[in-house]
């Protein structure tokens, strides 16, 4: 008997889907449990004015009651409290007040029922701040991600942004931390650009959401970051191309640096050339280790025209250019965009080499230090 390969593949898909569904349901139950534990610890701590060592005692007693229990260390209990506080406070005060007074509070007699009541109500009440579709995304994200998001977010909107990105773009924990550190939420959608007049809808909106106003290039060497030669910045990016792609976002494929264009027997070189799968567009980056100047757009407009004519495939969208510089004045950028026909944006980059504001003026700048060592 010869088995039909399609039949085996059908069974394979069913098994994988079942496993995924089971894992997702298990993650949902775990998140609800952690929210419940966090809420109960917070409530009892305030009610009974617990001391600083109480979490250690709770963790130890749970270990005694349930031998081999994992995931309930004092540190994790503290994280559960942060996680629960963020999302419970996000739900309306009236709802919380009703839940606290009527359904959530536990007594010794009905502890089992109260836990069931809690998770049922929380599952329902989350619907007041997230859609049904987004609720599935919420429960697909792991607790470590959730804790970091709750710790760093200043609003529900910001938290939902990172949860959505984590779930849809399959961010690793390290990728999430990088985006939280770079404050992606505050820098998405505010890039100075001319996409609205040079790209059709909905491509213009997609492009605005793909690119950020500021990029953190903390993987570039301190010395390189302050050198006047943009080529050193470029080589720092190329040496760490994986980190750079994680910084600029999902869907980018690196084509090359110093990408050669030949026009009328003259050669021109684009600093960095990528292809973005979401936009179906070539994306050219030009690096400027200084303040933005209007003439930069003329050069980029020329590059994009050449890319569209010589490199772009018939099924691809228009090429997009990003000027990446150290500083910019948005009003100057906006005036500079007028009358250009190619889609472009201007962003800035920062590095870990930069001193916090409170230290500026106290310590010499890296360039001054380098000169001192030369003397």
PADOKOL-40176 format. One record per residue (C-alpha): x, y, z; residue in three letters. Coordinates in pm, whole numbers. Layout:
<atoms>
> X / Y / Z / ALA
...
</atoms>
This chain:
<atoms>
> 0 / 0 / 0 / UNK
> 136 / 340 / -102 / UNK
> 37 / 626 / 124 / UNK
> -66 / 955 / -28 / UNK
> 193 / 1215 / 81 / UNK
> -77 / 1479 / 104 / UNK
> -261 / 1270 / 364 / UNK
> 52 / 1245 / 581 / UNK
> 112 / 1618 / 543 / UNK
> -246 / 1684 / 649 / UNK
> -194 / 1482 / 967 / UNK
> 137 / 1659 / 1028 / UNK
> -29 / 2001 / 1005 / UNK
> -305 / 1891 / 1243 / UNK
> -53 / 1764 / 1499 / UNK
> 155 / 2083 / 1482 / UNK
> -154 / 2302 / 1511 / UNK
> -272 / 2101 / 1809 / UNK
> 65 / 2137 / 1981 / UNK
> 69 / 2509 / 1915 / UNK
> -285 / 2546 / 2050 / UNK
> -196 / 2346 / 2362 / UNK
> 113 / 2557 / 2422 / UNK
> -85 / 2877 / 2373 / UNK
> -355 / 2764 / 2615 / UNK
> -91 / 2664 / 2869 / UNK
> 70 / 3007 / 2837 / UNK
> -267 / 3174 / 2889 / UNK
> -331 / 2977 / 3207 / UNK
> 17 / 3056 / 3332 / UNK
> -24 / 3429 / 3272 / UNK
> -358 / 3432 / 3451 / UNK
> -208 / 3240 / 3742 / UNK
> 82 / 3485 / 3768 / UNK
> -158 / 3778 / 3756 / UNK
> -363 / 3621 / 4033 / UNK
> -57 / 3550 / 4249 / UNK
> 75 / 3900 / 4189 / UNK
> -258 / 4057 / 4277 / UNK
> -298 / 3852 / 4595 / UNK
> 56 / 3930 / 4714 / UNK
> 6 / 4300 / 4650 / UNK
> -330 / 4308 / 4826 / UNK
> -219 / 4114 / 5133 / UNK
> 106 / 4308 / 5153 / UNK
> -82 / 4637 / 5177 / UNK
> -349 / 4495 / 5407 / UNK
> -108 / 4336 / 5653 / UNK
> 189 / 4573 / 5609 / UNK
> 426 / 4289 / 5527 / UNK
> 801 / 4338 / 5564 / UNK
> 1072 / 4305 / 5302 / UNK
> 1141 / 3935 / 5365 / UNK
> 787 / 3812 / 5319 / UNK
> 840 / 3704 / 4958 / UNK
> 1125 / 3478 / 5067 / UNK
> 896 / 3321 / 5325 / UNK
> 612 / 3274 / 5075 / UNK
> 849 / 3116 / 4824 / UNK
> 996 / 2879 / 5087 / UNK
> 655 / 2769 / 5214 / UNK
> 529 / 2706 / 4862 / UNK
> 835 / 2488 / 4802 / UNK
> 752 / 2290 / 5116 / UNK
> 390 / 2245 / 5012 / UNK
> 470 / 2157 / 4650 / UNK
> 798 / 1972 / 4622 / UNK
> 991 / 2050 / 4303 / UNK
> 789 / 2366 / 4232 / UNK
> 968 / 2599 / 3992 / UNK
> 912 / 2957 / 3885 / UNK
> 806 / 3095 / 4225 / UNK
> 1130 / 3236 / 4357 / UNK
> 1115 / 3564 / 4555 / UNK
> 1235 / 3751 / 4247 / UNK
> 965 / 3597 / 4028 / UNK
> 698 / 3672 / 4287 / UNK
> 807 / 4035 / 4276 / UNK
> 776 / 4030 / 3895 / UNK
> 426 / 3883 / 3919 / UNK
> 327 / 4171 / 4144 / UNK
> 453 / 4428 / 3892 / UNK
> 277 / 4247 / 3606 / UNK
> -53 / 4226 / 3793 / UNK
> -43 / 4586 / 3912 / UNK
> 10 / 4721 / 3563 / UNK
> -281 / 4541 / 3400 / UNK
> -525 / 4558 / 3690 / UNK
> -472 / 4933 / 3709 / UNK
> -537 / 4954 / 3335 / UNK
> -890 / 4827 / 3381 / UNK
> -1144 / 5093 / 3479 / UNK
> -1164 / 5184 / 3848 / UNK
> -1533 / 5103 / 3860 / UNK
> -1470 / 4756 / 3725 / UNK
> -1181 / 4695 / 3961 / UNK
> -1379 / 4826 / 4254 / UNK
> -1666 / 4591 / 4180 / UNK
> -1432 / 4297 / 4130 / UNK
> -1240 / 4364 / 4447 / UNK
> -1544 / 4401 / 4666 / UNK
> -1763 / 4129 / 4525 / UNK
> -1558 / 3858 / 4356 / UNK
> -1180 / 3863 / 4390 / UNK
> -1116 / 3885 / 4762 / UNK
> -1042 / 3549 / 4916 / UNK
> -1152 / 3400 / 5240 / UNK
> -1037 / 3072 / 5383 / UNK
> -1371 / 2910 / 5304 / UNK
> -1391 / 2977 / 4930 / UNK
> -1032 / 3008 / 4811 / UNK
> -1079 / 2750 / 4532 / UNK
> -1386 / 2921 / 4390 / UNK
> -1231 / 3264 / 4416 / UNK
> -936 / 3170 / 4195 / UNK
> -1172 / 3043 / 3923 / UNK
> -1382 / 3356 / 3960 / UNK
> -1073 / 3576 / 3934 / UNK
> -939 / 3431 / 3609 / UNK
> -1286 / 3429 / 3451 / UNK
> -1337 / 3795 / 3535 / UNK
> -989 / 3904 / 3433 / UNK
> -1020 / 3724 / 3100 / UNK
> -1347 / 3905 / 3041 / UNK
> -1239 / 4246 / 3168 / UNK
> -928 / 4253 / 2952 / UNK
> -1178 / 4282 / 2669 / UNK
> -1255 / 4635 / 2792 / UNK
> -907 / 4751 / 2686 / UNK
> -815 / 4507 / 2408 / UNK
> -1007 / 4359 / 2117 / UNK
> -1088 / 3988 / 2094 / UNK
> -827 / 3947 / 1823 / UNK
> -565 / 4125 / 2029 / UNK
> -654 / 3923 / 2337 / UNK
> -519 / 3616 / 2158 / UNK
> -193 / 3803 / 2093 / UNK
> -181 / 3910 / 2458 / UNK
> -191 / 3550 / 2579 / UNK
> 58 / 3429 / 2317 / UNK
> 341 / 3638 / 2469 / UNK
> 556 / 3480 / 2739 / UNK
> 577 / 3607 / 3095 / UNK
> 936 / 3733 / 3070 / UNK
> 833 / 3954 / 2780 / UNK
> 520 / 4066 / 2966 / UNK
> 713 / 4163 / 3277 / UNK
> 964 / 4372 / 3083 / UNK
> 686 / 4542 / 2889 / UNK
> 487 / 4618 / 3205 / UNK
> 800 / 4748 / 3378 / UNK
> 900 / 4982 / 3094 / UNK
> 565 / 5103 / 2961 / UNK
> 415 / 5429 / 3076 / UNK
> 72 / 5364 / 2927 / UNK
> -155 / 5084 / 2813 / UNK
> -115 / 5205 / 2454 / UNK
> 261 / 5165 / 2480 / UNK
> 233 / 4817 / 2636 / UNK
> -10 / 4702 / 2367 / UNK
> 228 / 4832 / 2100 / UNK
> 514 / 4615 / 2230 / UNK
> 290 / 4311 / 2285 / UNK
> 159 / 4339 / 1930 / UNK
> 511 / 4372 / 1788 / UNK
> 642 / 4084 / 2001 / UNK
> 361 / 3849 / 1897 / UNK
> 342 / 3938 / 1527 / UNK
> 714 / 3975 / 1460 / UNK
> 827 / 3691 / 1690 / UNK
> 1068 / 3908 / 1890 / UNK
> 1314 / 3725 / 2108 / UNK
> 1356 / 3848 / 2464 / UNK
> 1681 / 4022 / 2370 / UNK
> 1517 / 4188 / 2070 / UNK
> 1238 / 4317 / 2294 / UNK
> 1487 / 4460 / 2545 / UNK
> 1671 / 4637 / 2263 / UNK
> 1351 / 4797 / 2134 / UNK
> 1246 / 4897 / 2485 / UNK
> 1587 / 5054 / 2542 / UNK
> 1565 / 5248 / 2216 / UNK
> 1208 / 5359 / 2302 / UNK
> 1070 / 5230 / 1973 / UNK
> 712 / 5323 / 2068 / UNK
> 795 / 5694 / 2095 / UNK
> 999 / 5698 / 1774 / UNK
> 767 / 5508 / 1541 / UNK
> 549 / 5712 / 1305 / UNK
> 722 / 6048 / 1366 / UNK
> 997 / 6032 / 1103 / UNK
> 1019 / 6357 / 899 / UNK
> 933 / 6241 / 547 / UNK
> 753 / 6310 / 222 / UNK
> 589 / 5966 / 194 / UNK
> 239 / 6116 / 180 / UNK
> 308 / 6296 / -148 / UNK
> 538 / 6040 / -311 / UNK
> 383 / 5702 / -223 / UNK
> 26 / 5576 / -275 / UNK
> -198 / 5463 / 10 / UNK
> -167 / 5233 / 200 / UNK
> 206 / 5206 / 114 / UNK
> 279 / 5553 / 255 / UNK
> 131 / 5457 / 593 / UNK
> 322 / 5130 / 595 / UNK
> 647 / 5313 / 526 / UNK
> 582 / 5558 / 809 / UNK
> 538 / 5267 / 1050 / UNK
> 848 / 5085 / 928 / UNK
> 1095 / 5368 / 984 / UNK
> 1182 / 5545 / 1310 / UNK
> 1287 / 5900 / 1386 / UNK
> 1589 / 5783 / 1588 / UNK
> 1806 / 5471 / 1587 / UNK
> 2025 / 5352 / 1873 / UNK
> 2351 / 5214 / 1733 / UNK
> 2501 / 5106 / 2064 / UNK
> 2708 / 4836 / 1897 / UNK
> 2936 / 5090 / 1726 / UNK
> 3278 / 5148 / 1878 / UNK
> 3307 / 5464 / 2093 / UNK
> 3598 / 5597 / 1888 / UNK
> 3423 / 5528 / 1559 / UNK
> 3109 / 5710 / 1666 / UNK
> 3290 / 6040 / 1701 / UNK
> 3520 / 6018 / 1403 / UNK
> 3447 / 6262 / 1119 / UNK
> 3473 / 5988 / 855 / UNK
> 3128 / 5836 / 786 / UNK
> 3302 / 5532 / 642 / UNK
> 3400 / 5423 / 993 / UNK
> 3035 / 5438 / 1097 / UNK
> 2948 / 5237 / 787 / UNK
> 3208 / 4968 / 854 / UNK
> 3091 / 4949 / 1217 / UNK
> 2739 / 4880 / 1092 / UNK
> 2854 / 4623 / 835 / UNK
> 3062 / 4438 / 1097 / UNK
> 2749 / 4421 / 1311 / UNK
> 2490 / 4391 / 1035 / UNK
> 2271 / 4154 / 1236 / UNK
> 2244 / 4406 / 1521 / UNK
> 2173 / 4684 / 1273 / UNK
> 1890 / 4489 / 1111 / UNK
> 1744 / 4420 / 1457 / UNK
> 1761 / 4795 / 1518 / UNK
> 1594 / 4912 / 1199 / UNK
> 1316 / 4652 / 1217 / UNK
> 1159 / 4345 / 1064 / UNK
> 1166 / 4248 / 699 / UNK
> 1499 / 4402 / 596 / UNK
> 1742 / 4204 / 380 / UNK
> 2094 / 4344 / 340 / UNK
> 2205 / 4380 / -22 / UNK
> 2539 / 4550 / 30 / UNK
> 2742 / 4854 / 129 / UNK
> 2900 / 5099 / -115 / UNK
> 2650 / 4966 / -368 / UNK
> 2773 / 5063 / -714 / UNK
> 2556 / 5249 / -963 / UNK
> 2687 / 5335 / -1309 / UNK
> 2523 / 5625 / -1492 / UNK
> 2668 / 5766 / -1816 / UNK
> 3007 / 5606 / -1751 / UNK
> 3025 / 5759 / -1404 / UNK
> 3018 / 5554 / -1085 / UNK
> 2817 / 5635 / -774 / UNK
> 2808 / 5443 / -447 / UNK
> 2521 / 5409 / -199 / UNK
> 2639 / 5366 / 161 / UNK
> 2395 / 5085 / 254 / UNK
> 2131 / 4918 / 40 / UNK
> 1852 / 4693 / 174 / UNK
> 1531 / 4537 / 50 / UNK
> 1224 / 4548 / 276 / UNK
> 979 / 4261 / 231 / UNK
> 687 / 4439 / 399 / UNK
> 717 / 4739 / 168 / UNK
> 846 / 4543 / -134 / UNK
> 1090 / 4828 / -184 / UNK
> 1461 / 4887 / -210 / UNK
> 1578 / 5104 / 81 / UNK
> 1893 / 5316 / 54 / UNK
> 2063 / 5451 / 368 / UNK
> 2309 / 5741 / 347 / UNK
> 2519 / 5803 / 660 / UNK
> 2613 / 6154 / 771 / UNK
> 2814 / 6197 / 1090 / UNK
> 2702 / 6556 / 1140 / UNK
> 2401 / 6787 / 1110 / UNK
> 2151 / 6742 / 826 / UNK
> 2198 / 6968 / 523 / UNK
> 1932 / 7028 / 255 / UNK
> 2169 / 6928 / -25 / UNK
> 2174 / 6570 / 105 / UNK
> 1824 / 6517 / -38 / UNK
> 1930 / 6609 / -389 / UNK
> 2193 / 6337 / -388 / UNK
> 1949 / 6083 / -241 / UNK
> 1682 / 6176 / -497 / UNK
> 1936 / 6102 / -772 / UNK
> 2022 / 5764 / -616 / UNK
> 1656 / 5665 / -594 / UNK
> 1591 / 5760 / -957 / UNK
> 1884 / 5546 / -1065 / UNK
> 1774 / 5255 / -845 / UNK
> 1421 / 5267 / -986 / UNK
> 1546 / 5266 / -1345 / UNK
> 1844 / 5032 / -1318 / UNK
> 1786 / 4797 / -1023 / UNK
> 1420 / 4782 / -921 / UNK
> 1220 / 4485 / -1050 / UNK
> 887 / 4544 / -1233 / UNK
> 677 / 4402 / -947 / UNK
> 849 / 4610 / -676 / UNK
> 735 / 4940 / -526 / UNK
> 934 / 5265 / -561 / UNK
> 1270 / 5277 / -386 / UNK
> 1288 / 5466 / -54 / UNK
> 1578 / 5667 / 87 / UNK
> 1671 / 5737 / 449 / UNK
> 1931 / 5997 / 546 / UNK
> 2079 / 5885 / 878 / UNK
> 2266 / 6170 / 1048 / UNK
> 2380 / 6278 / 1394 / UNK
> 2156 / 6584 / 1423 / UNK
> 1867 / 6750 / 1238 / UNK
> 1629 / 7044 / 1259 / UNK
> 1285 / 6921 / 1161 / UNK
> 1172 / 7252 / 1011 / UNK
> 1477 / 7259 / 782 / UNK
> 1407 / 6897 / 685 / UNK
> 1043 / 6972 / 604 / UNK
> 1133 / 7270 / 383 / UNK
> 1398 / 7061 / 210 / UNK
> 1146 / 6791 / 112 / UNK
> 935 / 7025 / -101 / UNK
> 936 / 6960 / -476 / UNK
> 1121 / 6628 / -449 / UNK
> 948 / 6339 / -625 / UNK
> 1115 / 6043 / -453 / UNK
> 1010 / 5904 / -110 / UNK
> 1266 / 6000 / 155 / UNK
> 1300 / 6040 / 530 / UNK
> 1557 / 6187 / 765 / UNK
> 1642 / 6013 / 1093 / UNK
> 1916 / 6053 / 1350 / UNK
> 2137 / 5796 / 1518 / UNK
> 2277 / 5788 / 1869 / UNK
> 2540 / 5561 / 2020 / UNK
> 2638 / 5438 / 2363 / UNK
> 2935 / 5671 / 2334 / UNK
> 2718 / 5970 / 2419 / UNK
> 2727 / 6105 / 2773 / UNK
> 2406 / 6153 / 2971 / UNK
> 2300 / 6517 / 2997 / UNK
> 2400 / 6540 / 3365 / UNK
> 2764 / 6461 / 3279 / UNK
> 2798 / 6692 / 2979 / UNK
> 3026 / 6985 / 3050 / UNK
> 3195 / 6799 / 3335 / UNK
> 3402 / 6545 / 3140 / UNK
> 3590 / 6616 / 2815 / UNK
> 3423 / 6504 / 2492 / UNK
> 3567 / 6182 / 2338 / UNK
> 3723 / 6385 / 2056 / UNK
> 3903 / 6607 / 2308 / UNK
> 4028 / 6302 / 2496 / UNK
> 4165 / 6154 / 2176 / UNK
> 4355 / 6477 / 2104 / UNK
> 4493 / 6479 / 2458 / UNK
> 4634 / 6130 / 2412 / UNK
> 4797 / 6234 / 2086 / UNK
> 4985 / 6520 / 2255 / UNK
</atoms>
